[in-house]
Amino acid sequence: MHTLIFCLSSDIVGGALYNLLFHQGERNLRVVTDTDLAFASWLHEAGSDGKFFTRIHLRDGFIIEPAMIKNVVHRIPYFQLVHFINPVDRSYAEMEMYALYISFLRSVKEKVVDGMHTRHINNTDNALFFYAMAVKAGLEVLENTFTSSPRWQQPKALTAVSPRKKTMVAWHKRTRHLVWENKPVMYNEPFTSIVKLEVVGKKFFSGIGIPEKMQAQVNLFSSLIGRTVYEISLAEVNKTYKLYAVNTRPPVLSEPALEAFSLLLTSKNKN
Amino acid sequence: MLLFMGIPSESPLEMAILSAEKAGIPYLVLDQRALHHCNLAIGFVNNRFSATLQMNDTDYDLEKFSGIYFRTMDYLAMPHADPQSLRYIGADSVQKSGLLHQQLLYWMDITAVRILNAPWTMSSNISKPFQAQLIKEAGLKIPPTCITTDSGALRQFQQMYPALIYKSVSSVRSIVKELQPADEGILHKIQYLATQFQQKLTGTNIRVHVVGDVLFATRIESDVTDYRYAGRENKTAALTVFRLPKKIEKACFQLSESLGLTLCGIDLFLTDENEYYCFEVNPSPGYSYYQQHTGQDISGAIARWLYYGTAK
């Protein structure tokens, strides 16, 4: 029974997690890169019962089948199949490869950290979704406004209100095509610093102490976004911390966070 | 008020707009080709969310629309974004249009306004076998499927299911073709990219459109494997209104709900053995083709569901 770490060839977290688990004595481990999968022999099959069975035969002879999988760490957001020379073919092949990969993950979803939910398919992190869920979880959100029109700017730069005076409207009609209008901007509340908070299950790693109340809020936030291992950027405003951004696939993790991640996997193994 | 987003002359959108007009439902049309003339403000202030669209010098609180039907195309694929096109709107406007498209899609993922359909729910269609697993969980049968790079595995599959079709694995549109003996010579090419094969079933295509709490079933009689392209083979497809068994109707509603796709086009197949299979679910169905041939009021149902919360 193996722990499989699916990641890009260049993925630091995937490699570091492998090293850590290996040094902890775990031997049934495998890093499977996007390139490994691209050049593997695949069988993803459903018979009359509609249940999918998968066999992935890697180039070095390693065979992945559902029965040999304990855990799956999924960190491949896309495939780059540069060996398809024609750009149109490449684009098609990359979409096909990703479609196959996520279907395989779905078929072993109970073994995948965070499962494989439809919401996780599109890898674009929607900041508005995170803000909305943070508000639901009771977390403070850094005030922000995306606006595409300078005439919506107010002195404080955060409230989106359009002037209603007739003269202004007439003037705007004349000037609507001006280039200066075409500068969409995201405004944020001013902050003094950004602090990273790594979340691994119910453990938190940060340069600041996270109050108990906030821990409970982050736990609720994790369940609302359906993520176990991710990173929050907190913005400091008047000595309080507000959610600024979320990265569901952080490019690096601190050593304690990695250890917690490995513990998460090994404790899951014991179950 | 309803908001229709996309290209207003595109048939499904046009028909829904006409239905709203006929029903006396107030509406606003946002032509995505002119999105760079609009403005948008979306944000969180004091943990409160607001979203405002400015169009023709009028501000619309997006959260106050009763429903939104969107069929936006990829804005980068439109002539307006192509520097070689006479309709090119310029780099700044293309960038602005792109950001506004993106923000609107993000907003539609979090709003409580009725949307057909929330963008994230459409993702299951990115992978046909991924979606097939959800279809099976909703209680419908899926055809035996083999996705492989291995021609040996394919031959084993073919021993069990001699007649096969093949098609794309992803949402990239492909013409469904039957695997013919003449294809033997090119089968080795699957080693480069996994290809999806399915048992070729014999029977009749049934297209089901679910719109919230109503459902429209259409029977399609055609001699070709992929009836959508019958014209290309100088063949025809005859479409008629069809009545589904209650059990299958229930499964279709359940599937629509479990996928989060309040509006969807479900491709069913009724075999000669009187069994129902589901091929896939289209999250943004081009229903107009079916409505034009059968007179089923799908566009009216869309307008009603968006405005009243029921399509009945």
Interface residues (C-beta under 8 A of the other chain):
Chain A: A40 S41 W42 L43 H44 E45 A46 G47 S48 G50 K51 F52 H57 Y92 A93 M95 E96 M97 Y98 A99 L100 I102 S103 R106 S107 M116 T118 R119 I121 N122 N126 A127 L128 F129 Y131 A132 V135 E140 V141 L142 E143 N144 T145 F146 T147 S148 S149 W152 L158 T159 A160 S162 V169 H172 K173 R176 H177 V179 E181 N182 K183 P184 Y187
Chain B: H36 H37 C38 N39 L40 A41 I42 G43 F44 V45 N46 N47 F49 S50 T52 Q54 D57 D59 D92 S93 Q95 K96 L99 L100 Q103 Y106 W107 D109 I110 P119 W120 T121 S123 S124 I126 S127 K128 P129 F130 A132 Q133 L134 K136 K141 I142 P144 T145 C146 I147 T148 T149 D150 A153 F157 M160 S168 V169 S170 S171 V172 Q191 Y192 L193 A194 L259 G260
